[in-house]
């Protein structure tokens, strides 16, 4: 069982071609962080996130640091439009907490803006996440999610 080593779970890149990104990063990580290419990649080829239907994503699994994740958005979706406008780029970083709603509430109480509500994945009903606004994260969108792990089978599971 493998999971990120700390609350900094992953950095996510918005990409035009998921297969090309996985191929290129397999080579980069194979030289610079071989541990991330030893585990099976977690990949979903038809993922839905609100208005962003038809996206694909993949994550290199790590048990010793932050993971690398990629999203290839569906055409004509909000993320697809963003990719067309801005090109490939870092979309967000993810930090994990066992209490997503409570953590986001505490952040709001401290004057940190959050965006949207709590989201859940219909394929991973145990997972929930929310967002810290880039306004207070100095230009970075921050995902706040429940901890997760891989069993080296290409899927995510709730962390113990």
N, C-alpha and C positions, 0 to 999 in steps of 0.2 A: 504494500500500500504506500502510495506516494502523495505527498501534499507539499505546498510551499512551506518553507521553514519558518516563516513569520507572517505577521499581518500584511506585509507588502506582497500581495499575491501575484500580480502580473501587470505588464504594460501591454496595451493593445494598439495595434497598427491598423489603419484603414487602408486596404490594398485593392488594386484593380483586378489582380489575378491570383487567387488563393494558391493554386498549384505552383505557380512561379515563386511566390513568396515562401512557401514551404520548402521548395527545392533550394532556393538561395540561402535561406536561413539554416537549413540542414548543413550546408557547407560551412557557413560562418560558425555555427555552434559546434560543429564537428571538430573545428580547430580550437575555438576559444572556450567552449564549455561542453565537452563531450558528454557529460552526464545528462544533458537535456535531449540528446538524440538516442539515448539508450532505452528510454521508455516509449511506449506507443503513444503517438499523438492523439489527443482528444479532438475529434472532428465531427461537426454536424454540417451536412450538405443542404439542409432545408430547414432553416431556423427562422422563427417569427418573433419579432420584438415590436409589438404595437403596430405602428404604420410601416415598419420596416419588414415587409414580408419577403421571403425568398433569399434571405442572406445566407451566406456560408461562413463558417468560422472554424479555426483550428488553433490548438494551443500545444506548445512544446511543454511537457510536464517536467517539473523540477522538484527535487526533495531537498535542495540545498540553497535556494534563493528564489528570486522572482522569476516567473515564467514569461515567455514571449507568446502573445496571442495575436491572431490576425482576423479581421472581418472583411469579407468581400460582400458588399451590400447588393441587394437586388436593384435592377434598373428602375428609375422613376420613383424611388422611395426617398424619404428625407436623407438617409445616409448616402444613398446613391447620388443624390443631388449635391450633397456636401463634398463627396469624393470628386465629382466632376468639376466643382468650383475651386476646391483647394488642392486637389491632387492627393497623392498618398502622403500620410502623415500619422503621427501619434494621435490616437483618438482619446484614450483615457489611461489612467493607472487605476488599479484595484487594490483596496485595502479591505481586510476581512474583520468581522466582528460577529460574535454569537447573537447579538441583539441589534439587528439592523434598524428597526423602528426606534428603539430607545436611543441608539447612538445618534441617529439623525435628529431626533428631538433635542438631545443635549447640545448638539452643534447649533441648532436654531436658537436655543436659549442663550448661547454664547455669541449670537449675532452672525453666525455663519449661514449664508444662504444655501438652501438645497433646492433642487429642481425636480419637478414631477413627484409622483407618489412612490409607493413601494411596488415593485414589479415582481412577478413570479413567472417562471418558465413552465408551460404546460407539460413539458417532457421531464422536468425535474421539479416536481411540486414541492420538494423540501427547500429549494433554493429561493431566496428573495434578495432583492437588491434595490438600492436607491442611489441618488447622485448628489454630490456636493458641487455647487456652481463654480465654474471657472472664475467667476468674479472674485471670490474670496480665496481661491487656490492659485492665484496669480497666473491665470491663463490655462490651467490644467483642469480638465474634467476628471473628477474623482468618483469612481464607483465604490460603493460601500456594500459588501456582499457577505453572506454567510460563508464560513470556512468550508472548503471542499477538498476532495482527494480523488486520486485515480487508483484503480486496481490493475493498471497496465492492460486494460481491455478496450481503450478508446472511449471511455465514458467517465462522467463525473459522478461522485457519490458524496453524501454528507460526511464531513469530517467528524470523527468521534469526539 
